[in-house]
Amino acid sequence: MKIKKGLKISLDKFINLSLYDNKSGFYMKKNPFGKKGDFITAPNISRLFSEMIAIWIISFWKSLGSPKKFNLIELGAGNGEMMRVCIERFKRFPSFFEKKINIKKLEKKINLKISQNQNFMEYSNLGHDYLKKISKIIKKNDGGLLIIDYGYTDKKMKNTLKAVANHKFANILYNIGNVDITHNISFELFKKFLTQFNSLENYLTTQKKFLLEMGIKERAEIISKKLNFIKKADIYYRLNRLIDDKQMGSLFKVMLIKNKKNTFKLGFNN
């Protein structure tokens, strides 16, 4: 960070620039926590610290009469380790953890009771808005939407939020700005939402079944027929990544949303 010679600024402004400047701030350009950092905090020394804080929070909540609405706010969260452990402990106390907070407002907005029979909520406002807008267009003008993404079909929602870097899962709180943040789609939730459109229907299958029905194996045979062994092996290696159940074949799902008037469902007959 460069500061002009002779420039006079207040101490609080100097500290704020030194620590939080977008480009040069101490906390903005590096991870200062842990053995490889500059210091270590109590939650990183032992999870026992965070567990004691969690017990204290639950006890304090009970002293307030176990209110239905309870805001838990942490300032100076470091790398988030303390709150991560606290949430783990809260799960052992259902009366505290399973309170359904500002949920009713969300359900009213999307006209769907998504919290029913759920112990965990993972929901994308932006994803819902896109689905709503596109579904309205399909209903009005015909057409269809083909969704290919990783997700699950269980009725119970899961905590799938994760970070990815260098083809591996990473800690979502480390190296912020340098990792991708993603989650798995709840296709069951998509299906529930689509019940609001009487003129639309949907089909769901795995990427493996979809690609096999589309003839991907036959296409691979055709394009590899005159190739040498190495190039042919490469084609089948890549094909295997796409359709193998242990790789992308089952994790990735394919969903078709279309107007009922259109009987087309190529790829969804198996």
Disulfide bonds with the S-S distance in Angstrom:
none
